[in-house]
Amino acid sequence: MAELNIPAAPPIEGTTHLHSGKVRDLYRIDAGEHEGRLLMVASDRISAYDFVLDTTIPDKGEILTRMSLWWFDQLAGLVGNHVVSTEVPAPVAGRAVVCERLEMFPVECVARGYLTGSGLLDYARTGEVCGIPLPAGLQDGSRLPEPIFTPATKADLGDHDENVDYEAVVEAIGDDSAAELRMLTMEVYDKAHAIARERGIILADTKLEFGRRPDGTTILADEVLTPDSSRFWPADEWQPGRAQSSYDKQIVRDWLTGESGWDRTSGEAPPPLPAAVVDRTRARYLEAYELLTGETF
């Protein structure tokens, strides 16, 4: 397991800190109108290769939060979500939401419309992705004949999620829930892909998380359709057969494995990011937000 080195979450008056992930901090609200609900805060942290970097990206948490809220609105007619309120304590205003407590499904729900990343590695090895056979001759960035559901198990913090086949999801949560998650995932992907394409952006793949309310309703949780959970590519630069230009932290990954001299197999933590890499990464997140939403940050 990689050493994540997540900084301690700052205390927030009227809450109890419950958990910190690579990017988000989760608190229980202890008093007031939303007592018992959760406060989910998106930090400016950035991770790469299973390390949380010492360097942060200014405004990243607010960009991710705003983008998720915008997408939740776009998807409202399709599936509900966990957001209760955006009225949050002043120290985290703009980058936090009050959300429902849910029974979370132990599955990363991934939809892929294009072949890249871990899906490409699986395909190169087996000709399949998550047990789904694909045509021969596909390349990095190839559009798939149709989008596919390629779930993953939720790994412990610091470990890799592991791609699994649909039958593993059935075994974990049952036939009915597996079928519902697959249906919702593909419906969300199809709608989001169409919206992004209208704005000159390809949604190559996305990772969703779902939870169940006490009444049994399944809804979207966590973040949705951000550059941290999805691959967005400029449509006018898309060219299968090579790595695609993307609106995400690829700038950081490229610097770490190239100019920085860091060896990702060494077990050593990555070096701090130079200011130029921070600025370019922030600009890329911001560009994705403004292109997709049509709003100015």
Legacy VTK file of the C-alpha trace (Angstrom):
# vtk DataFile Version 3.0
C-alpha trace
ASCII
DATASET POLYDATA
POINTS 297 float
0.000 0.000 0.000
1.372 3.449 -0.914
2.039 5.986 1.828
-0.646 8.585 1.232
0.559 11.232 3.684
-2.871 12.881 3.943
-2.654 16.028 6.090
-4.856 16.204 9.174
-8.302 17.591 8.410
-8.873 20.982 10.042
-11.509 21.047 12.808
-14.839 22.621 11.852
-16.996 23.977 14.661
-20.161 21.963 15.265
-18.876 18.867 13.445
-16.890 15.702 14.102
-14.272 14.609 11.573
-15.015 11.075 10.358
-12.708 10.300 7.457
-10.267 11.780 4.941
-9.613 10.439 1.456
-7.162 11.543 -1.186
-9.137 14.722 -1.903
-12.198 14.892 0.374
-12.717 15.252 4.115
-15.940 13.971 5.684
-17.512 15.318 8.874
-20.661 14.549 10.864
-22.797 17.594 11.646
-23.486 17.550 15.389
-26.043 20.313 15.843
-28.513 22.565 14.098
-30.858 22.081 11.161
-28.715 19.374 9.567
-27.747 17.484 12.712
-26.761 13.910 11.876
-26.105 14.624 8.222
-22.678 14.706 6.610
-20.474 17.616 5.558
-18.321 16.653 2.552
-15.428 19.025 1.898
-13.363 18.988 -1.300
-9.786 20.048 -0.565
-7.205 21.411 -2.988
-5.135 18.230 -2.588
-4.057 16.342 -5.678
-2.954 12.717 -5.921
-0.918 10.830 -8.492
0.239 7.227 -8.631
-1.411 6.532 -5.259
0.414 9.344 -3.484
-1.141 12.527 -2.152
1.272 15.254 -3.193
2.575 17.870 -0.772
1.694 20.558 -3.313
-1.933 21.684 -3.651
-3.762 23.147 -6.665
-5.431 26.465 -5.762
-9.245 26.496 -6.172
-9.352 22.818 -7.173
-11.769 21.894 -4.384
-14.183 24.652 -5.324
-13.980 23.804 -9.041
-14.753 20.130 -8.322
-17.658 21.036 -6.038
-19.193 23.482 -8.496
-18.835 21.023 -11.354
-20.469 18.199 -9.405
-23.383 20.448 -8.442
-23.844 21.489 -12.073
-23.875 17.861 -13.213
-26.275 16.830 -10.446
-28.668 19.455 -11.859
-28.269 18.116 -15.410
-28.998 14.567 -14.221
-31.870 15.438 -11.866
-34.515 13.909 -14.138
-32.537 10.689 -14.377
-31.358 9.894 -10.857
-31.413 11.601 -7.467
-28.325 12.648 -5.537
-27.128 13.023 -1.981
-26.875 16.835 -1.781
-29.107 18.381 0.891
-27.722 21.923 1.040
-24.879 24.144 -0.075
-25.249 26.335 3.035
-22.056 25.327 4.826
-19.728 26.802 7.476
-17.782 29.843 6.277
-14.314 28.218 6.367
-15.377 25.717 3.684
-17.882 27.831 1.739
-17.855 27.067 -1.977
-16.104 23.715 -1.657
-18.418 21.727 0.600
-21.935 20.324 0.611
-24.278 18.961 3.248
-25.288 15.482 2.157
-27.406 12.508 3.179
-26.087 9.516 5.056
-26.425 6.517 2.764
-25.616 2.842 2.703
-22.914 2.961 0.049
-22.575 0.159 -2.509
-19.063 -1.385 -2.351
-18.621 -0.986 -6.115
-16.932 1.604 -8.323
-19.364 1.969 -11.218
-17.287 2.735 -14.301
-18.633 3.416 -17.781
-16.265 3.466 -20.758
-17.044 4.740 -24.217
-13.401 4.811 -25.307
-10.456 2.520 -24.676
-7.654 3.854 -22.482
-6.129 3.549 -19.018
-6.613 0.282 -17.137
-9.160 -0.808 -19.755
-6.498 -0.593 -22.453
-4.112 -2.661 -20.321
-6.786 -5.340 -19.798
-7.588 -5.369 -23.515
-3.929 -5.678 -24.519
-3.577 -8.660 -22.202
-6.863 -10.515 -22.835
-8.817 -8.851 -25.657
-11.489 -8.083 -23.058
-12.319 -5.442 -20.474
-13.966 -6.728 -17.286
-14.942 -9.912 -19.097
-16.488 -8.087 -22.068
-14.901 -9.195 -25.395
-13.929 -6.327 -27.701
-13.041 -6.282 -31.415
-9.429 -6.825 -32.445
-7.272 -3.923 -33.544
-8.395 -1.260 -31.049
-5.840 1.342 -29.982
-5.327 3.814 -27.178
-8.236 6.250 -27.547
-10.380 4.083 -29.838
-14.112 4.619 -29.540
-15.815 1.396 -28.489
-18.645 -0.093 -30.602
-20.913 0.871 -27.695
-20.254 2.094 -24.155
-19.633 -0.670 -21.608
-20.050 -1.116 -17.849
-16.664 -1.994 -16.353
-16.978 -2.071 -12.565
-14.176 -2.140 -10.029
-13.902 -3.136 -6.394
-13.324 -0.323 -3.923
-9.773 -0.674 -2.676
-8.441 0.331 0.710
-7.024 3.844 0.749
-3.641 3.746 -0.979
-4.360 0.585 -2.971
-5.537 0.313 -6.567
-9.185 -0.357 -7.356
-9.366 -3.694 -9.163
-11.359 -4.149 -12.353
-13.875 -6.992 -12.011
-16.527 -8.585 -14.212
-20.261 -8.119 -13.823
-20.668 -11.456 -12.068
-18.428 -10.221 -9.240
-20.836 -7.314 -8.713
-23.784 -9.727 -8.637
-21.970 -11.794 -6.020
-21.257 -8.697 -3.927
-24.658 -6.980 -3.963
-27.165 -9.321 -5.628
-28.824 -9.544 -9.049
-31.325 -6.726 -8.681
-28.908 -4.150 -7.282
-26.207 -5.060 -9.820
-28.664 -4.646 -12.692
-29.868 -1.307 -11.299
-26.343 0.066 -10.891
-25.380 -1.014 -14.404
-28.510 0.583 -15.880
-28.070 3.862 -13.977
-24.351 4.049 -14.767
-24.915 3.653 -18.489
-27.830 6.115 -18.523
-25.704 8.721 -16.733
-22.795 8.130 -19.104
-24.963 8.390 -22.220
-26.549 11.652 -21.110
-23.286 13.187 -19.904
-21.437 12.128 -23.061
-24.078 13.844 -25.203
-23.954 17.041 -23.121
-20.148 17.163 -23.186
-20.007 16.451 -26.940
-22.231 19.462 -27.623
-19.552 21.535 -25.888
-16.648 20.113 -27.877
-15.542 17.642 -25.206
-15.388 13.837 -25.307
-16.288 12.003 -22.099
-14.064 8.959 -22.520
-15.003 7.270 -19.261
-16.308 8.065 -15.804
-16.463 6.545 -12.334
-19.654 6.864 -10.289
-20.594 5.923 -6.748
-24.103 5.090 -5.605
-25.749 4.717 -2.222
-29.091 3.543 -0.918
-31.485 5.604 1.170
-33.314 3.999 4.100
-36.408 3.704 1.857
-34.391 1.633 -0.642
-33.974 4.349 -3.307
-30.627 4.284 -5.111
-29.025 7.696 -5.697
-25.735 9.233 -6.821
-23.222 10.132 -4.125
-19.707 11.526 -3.736
-18.591 13.595 -6.743
-19.855 13.212 -10.288
-18.312 13.861 -13.702
-15.332 15.911 -12.582
-11.799 15.766 -14.012
-10.850 13.692 -10.936
-13.434 10.971 -11.644
-13.665 11.169 -15.443
-11.531 11.479 -18.543
-12.477 14.522 -20.612
-10.720 15.016 -23.956
-10.845 17.971 -26.376
-12.900 16.571 -29.269
-10.948 18.475 -31.913
-7.672 16.889 -30.751
-8.933 13.306 -30.454
-6.755 10.899 -32.429
-6.755 7.168 -31.621
-3.374 5.492 -31.472
-1.741 7.830 -28.977
-2.279 9.287 -25.530
-4.990 11.948 -25.713
-4.804 15.525 -24.537
-7.013 15.695 -21.450
-8.643 18.058 -18.966
-7.246 16.547 -15.798
-4.071 15.967 -13.790
-2.171 14.376 -16.690
0.094 17.428 -16.617
1.124 16.406 -13.093
1.626 12.744 -14.031
3.714 13.685 -17.071
5.971 15.988 -15.046
6.453 13.413 -12.294
7.421 10.604 -14.677
9.439 12.878 -16.971
11.183 16.074 -15.967
11.125 15.553 -12.193
13.471 12.556 -12.204
11.226 10.774 -9.684
11.108 6.979 -9.909
7.526 5.882 -9.258
8.719 2.356 -8.390
11.095 3.582 -5.671
8.510 3.828 -2.914
9.702 7.384 -2.265
7.137 10.181 -2.163
6.982 12.423 -5.264
8.755 15.783 -5.145
6.846 19.078 -4.770
5.384 20.463 -7.985
6.951 23.574 -9.514
4.779 26.676 -9.778
4.474 26.363 -13.566
3.000 22.839 -13.292
0.589 24.009 -10.579
-0.564 26.934 -12.728
-1.052 24.790 -15.839
-2.966 22.147 -13.891
-5.260 24.734 -12.304
-5.881 26.269 -15.724
-6.804 22.867 -17.171
-9.373 22.156 -14.438
-10.757 25.658 -14.847
-11.013 25.283 -18.623
-12.965 22.043 -18.247
-15.363 23.669 -15.781
-16.012 26.726 -17.926
-16.355 24.828 -21.200
-18.791 22.293 -19.758
-20.947 24.588 -17.637
-20.773 27.748 -19.719
-20.162 29.602 -16.456
-17.222 31.839 -15.527
-15.381 30.814 -12.385
LINES 1 298
297 0 1 2 3 4 5 6 7 8 9 10 11 12 13 14 15 16 17 18 19 20 21 22 23 24 25 26 27 28 29 30 31 32 33 34 35 36 37 38 39 40 41 42 43 44 45 46 47 48 49 50 51 52 53 54 55 56 57 58 59 60 61 62 63 64 65 66 67 68 69 70 71 72 73 74 75 76 77 78 79 80 81 82 83 84 85 86 87 88 89 90 91 92 93 94 95 96 97 98 99 100 101 102 103 104 105 106 107 108 109 110 111 112 113 114 115 116 117 118 119 120 121 122 123 124 125 126 127 128 129 130 131 132 133 134 135 136 137 138 139 140 141 142 143 144 145 146 147 148 149 150 151 152 153 154 155 156 157 158 159 160 161 162 163 164 165 166 167 168 169 170 171 172 173 174 175 176 177 178 179 180 181 182 183 184 185 186 187 188 189 190 191 192 193 194 195 196 197 198 199 200 201 202 203 204 205 206 207 208 209 210 211 212 213 214 215 216 217 218 219 220 221 222 223 224 225 226 227 228 229 230 231 232 233 234 235 236 237 238 239 240 241 242 243 244 245 246 247 248 249 250 251 252 253 254 255 256 257 258 259 260 261 262 263 264 265 266 267 268 269 270 271 272 273 274 275 276 277 278 279 280 281 282 283 284 285 286 287 288 289 290 291 292 293 294 295 296
